[in-house]
Structure formats: structure tokens, C-alpha cells
Amino acid sequence: MNVYEEDSRGRQATELLENAMFREAVDTLRQSLVDKWLSSPVRDIEGQHELRLMTKLLGDIEMYIANIAKTGKMAAIQLEQEQKVEKLKRFGIR
């Protein structure tokens, strides 16, 4: 993947993480999982374990998207630096 694609994917990931509907969906799902865990019987170890795995998976998805956003920010910085170097070259400055 080239730096332009990483920049584009990063912007899309940032928009997704900042999207109100996405945030609402993730927060609602997370709270639902916590509520189910809190109301589960103490003896339901398997059910609690499954809820824990679902909560972890939700966090993993968020982290994956956040990492794409971070990579995109680094790509944007790299592109900006390359543009500055090109501008300096045009003016004969090295």
C-alpha cells in the first residue's frame, strides 16, 4: 500500500471513529454487554466468559480502526514533508 492510500484510509478511519452513529452503536453495544455480564448468575462462568470475549472483540475492532487512523496521520505528515521538499527544490534551495 502506498502513502496516498494510507493517507486516504486514515482519513476514512478517523471519520468513522468520530461518526456519531458509529460511536453510539459501539457505546450501546459495550454497555449492553456490561449490563448482561452484571445481571448474569455467578455460576454462569461460560456465559460470562463469552460476554468478556465479545467485549474484547469490540475493543479489538476499535483498536484496529484507530491504528489505521494513526497510520494515516503518519502518511499525511510524510506527504506534507515531501511537498515541502519539492517546493524547496523548485526554489533552488536544498
N, C-alpha and C positions, 0 to 999 in steps of 0.2 A: 504494500500500500504506500502510495507516495504522500508527501507532506500536504498536498492540496486536499487529498481525500481524508486524511486525518483531521485537517482543519474543519472540513465540512461535517464529518461525523461528530467532531467535538462540539460544534455549534448545535447540531441536532440533539445531541445528548444533553447539553446544557438547557436547551429549550424544553426538552422532555422533563428534566428534573425540576424545572421552575414552573411547569404547567400545573395550573390549579386543579384540574380534573385528575391528573396523574397523582399529585400529592394527596388529594382527597381519597383516591382509590387505595393507595398504599397505606395511608394512615388508618383508614377504616378497616382494611383487612388486618393490619397489625393489631389494632385494638380488639377486633373480633377474635383473633387467635388468643390474645391475652385473656379476654373475658372467658373464653371457653376453657382455657387452662385453669383459671381461678375457680371456675364452677365445676370442674371435673372432680370426681371422687378420688380421694388419696390413693385408693387401691388400684386405680386405673393407670398403672405405670406405663403400659403400652400406648394408651391414648395420649397421655401427657408427653411421651417421647415423640409421637407423631406430630403433635402441636409444636413442639420445640423444633423439630426438623422443618416444618412449614415456615415457622418464624425465621429460622436461619436462612432458608431458601429465599425468602422475601428480601432479607438483608443482602444476600449474595447478589441478587438481581440489581438492587440499588447500587451496590458497590461496583458492579460491572459497568453500569451506565456512567457512574461517577468517574471511573478510571478512563473511559472513552472521552469524557469531557475534559479531564486533566491532560490527556494526550493531545487533544485538540488545542488546548490552550498553549501547550508547548510548541505545537506545529505553527500556531498563529504567531508566536514570538519568533520562531525561526524564519517564517515568511517575511515578517516585518524587518528582521535583521538583513535578510537577503535583499530586500527592496532598498534599504538604506545603503548597503554596499554598492548596489547598482547605480543608485543616484550619485554617490560619491565618485564612482568610476566615470560617469558621464561628465562630471565637472573636472575630471582630471586629478582628483585627489585620491591618494592611496593610503 
